């Protein structure tokens, strides 16, 4: 990755998430068909995911933040019917 590419990606990330670009030299950045990094694009899903999860990871209250965000989400095992509880 060139300095210019790195800076373009960093400019597209929240300030607190920008250090990931330098800290993880082997990060699997998404690329388009021509081989260009896409995380510098305005609507990059990878940049959005890094913004959210790397920023939350830096919070002192990250566990509480994740719990509040995920508290309303209920998952069930594949093929399960009805409520999932200790008897299922």
RAQUI-V519373 format. One record per pair of residues at least 24 apart in sequence whose ideal C-beta (glycine too) atoms are under 10 Angstrom apart, sorted by the first residue. I is the first residue (numbers start at 0). GAP is how many residues later the second one is. If there is no record, write none. Layout:
# RAQUI-V519373
I|GAP ; I|GAP
This chain:
# RAQUI-V519373
0|24 ; 0|26 ; 0|28 ; 0|36 ; 1|35 ; 3|36 ; 4|24 ; 4|31 ; 4|32 ; 4|34 ; 4|35 ; 5|31 ; 5|34 ; 6|33 ; 7|28 ; 7|29 ; 7|31 ; 7|32 ; 7|33 ; 8|28 ; 8|29 ; 8|30 ; 8|31 ; 8|32 ; 8|35 ; 8|37 ; 8|38 ; 8|41 ; 9|29 ; 9|30 ; 10|29 ; 11|25 ; 11|26 ; 11|27 ; 11|28 ; 11|29 ; 11|30 ; 11|31 ; 11|32 ; 11|34 ; 11|35 ; 11|36 ; 11|38 ; 11|39 ; 12|26 ; 12|27 ; 12|31 ; 12|34 ; 12|35 ; 12|37 ; 12|38 ; 12|41 ; 12|42 ; 13|33 ; 13|34 ; 13|36 ; 13|37 ; 13|38 ; 13|40 ; 13|41 ; 13|44 ; 14|36 ; 14|40 ; 15|35 ; 15|38 ; 15|39 ; 15|40 ; 15|41 ; 15|42 ; 15|43 ; 16|30 ; 16|32 ; 16|33 ; 16|34 ; 16|35 ; 16|36 ; 16|37 ; 16|38 ; 16|39 ; 16|40 ; 16|41 ; 17|32 ; 17|33 ; 17|36 ; 18|35 ; 18|39 ; 19|30 ; 19|31 ; 19|33 ; 19|34 ; 19|35 ; 19|37 ; 19|38 ; 20|29 ; 22|31 ; 23|30
